[in-house]
Amino acid sequence: MAEWKKCTISDIGTVVGGATPSTKKSENYENGNIAWITPKDLSTFSGRYIKNGERFITEVGLKSCSTQLMPKNTVLFSSRAPIGYVAIANGEVCTNQGFKSVIPNENTDPLFLYYLLKYNKEKIENMGSGTTFKEVSGNTMKNIEVTIPVSKDEQIAISSILGALDDKIEKNEKINNNLVA
């Protein structure tokens, strides 16, 4: 039986926020090749791994604001409008301010972290605050308590079972979509 431990999100990864380069300056977007993802991009996304969103930003756009280039396997988590869209970066990406993404540390399996955040979506959502719409702050996200297997191998074993189930679901969806088309 696996040994589990209580910890916070900041114990298993680095929480990173995003930002939006000024849309009034075309040099921030025109001919951009840096993947930039918004919650809207995840609203119609049903997979686990995302390569890019609808828009790209330029190097100038990246440097013009506080968004950061996050590495492959960063787990993207929308922190407002709405809270709880989750995907894993399938390459380097940036996000807008609607995310509190988690760059997993070396002892954390990215796919396990993905499922952990999906499982805790409601708990995280309930910790959001705001009058117009709820939002989860970076500090709140960092301090969310979770329980995880101590061993990364155990995390991988769990995520591979869940991943195999999702693989079957995705395959069935593709088959169904082909039947409809």
N, C-alpha and C positions, 0 to 999 in steps of 0.2 A: 504494500500500500504506500502510495506517495506521501511524502511529508509536505504539508502546506503551511504557508505563513501569511500573516496579515501584514500589509504594507500600504504605502500610498503610491499613486501614479508616479510621483517624482522619484520614488525608489526604483522603479523599473524602466524609466526613460526620461528624456528631457522634453518638457512641454514647451511648444513654440507657437506663438501667434502669427498672424499674417497681416497684410496691409494691401491697400489698393493704390497703385501709381495714378497720378492725375489723369483722368480721361480727357482733359482739355488739351493735353500735350500729345500730339500724334507720335512723337519720337519715343514715347513710352510703350507703344503697341505696334506701330507699323513695321512690318517685316520681322516681328519678334519671333524668337525660337525657344523661349523659356516657358515651359508649361506653367500655366497659372490657373488655379482651380477655385471655384466659388461653390457655395452650397447648392446653387441652382444646377451646376454640373452634376452633382450627386443626386438631385431630385429624380432624375430619370435613369440613373445608373443602377444596374442590378448586380453587377459582378463584384468581385472582391478587390481586384487589382486595377488601378486606373493609371493611364499613361499621361493623359492631358485632358484639359477641359475645352470649352468652346473657344477661349481666347489664349493668346500667348503674349508675353511681355518681352521687351528688349532688355539688353544689359543696362541701358540708360534708365529704363523703368524700374529695374531691380534696385539700382543704386539710389533712385529718387525717393524711396520710402523705406519703411522698416520691415518689409517682407523679406523672408530669407529663403535661400535655396536649400531645400531639405533633401537628404539622401534617399535613394531607393530603400524601400521597406519602412519608410515613415508611415505611421498609422494616422490618417487624416480623420478628424472628428469635428463635425460642425457644431459650433458652440452657440449659435443663434440663428433664428429665422430659417429653419427650425433647429433645435438641438437634436443631435443624435444620428446624423448621416455619417456612415463610417466607410472608409476604403483604405487600401494599402497602395502607396505610391509604387508604381512599376518603373521608376526612373526618378531622376531629380525633378522636383516640382516646387512651386511656390503656391501660397494660398492667399486669399483675401482675409480681412479681419474677422470673417465669420467662422474661423477655425481656431481650435486649440489642439494642435496636432502633437503626437508623441513620437519622438525618435527613440526607438527601443535601445536599451543598453545591451551590452554583450551577453548578459545572462537572461535576456528576454526574447522569446520567439515572437517575431512580428505577427504571424498568423494567430498565435495564442492571444496576443494583445488585441488584435482585431476582434476576436470572439469575446474577449473579456469586456471590451468597451461596448459591444453590441448588447451583451448580457446585462450590463450595468446602465444602459441608456436611460431607463426610467429613473433610477436613483440619481444619475447625473442631472437629468432634466429637472428633477425636484429641487436640486440645489441651485438652480438658476435664479436670477433676480432681475427686476426691471419692470417698468410700468407699461411702456408701449409694447415691448415683447421681451420675453425672458432671454437672458444671456448667462452663460457660465464664464466667469472670469478665469484668467490664467492661474491665479492663486487658488481659487476653488478647485480647479482641475488638478493642480499639483497635489492637493491635500485630500483627494477622494480616496477613501480606504477600500482596498480590495483584498481578496485572499487568492493566492496563487501557489502552484507547486514550487517548492524550493529548487528542484532540479529542472534545468532547461530541457533535458531529455524527456521528462514527464510532460512538460508543456507541449513539446513537439508531438508526443504520442497522442495527447488530447486533441490538439489542433489538426493533426493528420486525419483523425477519425471524423471530426466535424467537416474538414475540408473535403474528404471523400464524399460525404453526404451532399455538400454543396455542389461538387463536381457533377453528381448525378442529377441534381435539380437543374443546374445550368444546361446540361445535355438535353434533358427532357424539354426545357423551355425552347431550346433551339429546334428540336424536332417538332414541337407544337407550332412554332412560328413558321416553319417550312410547310407544314400542313395547311396553315391558314393562307399562306401566300399563293 
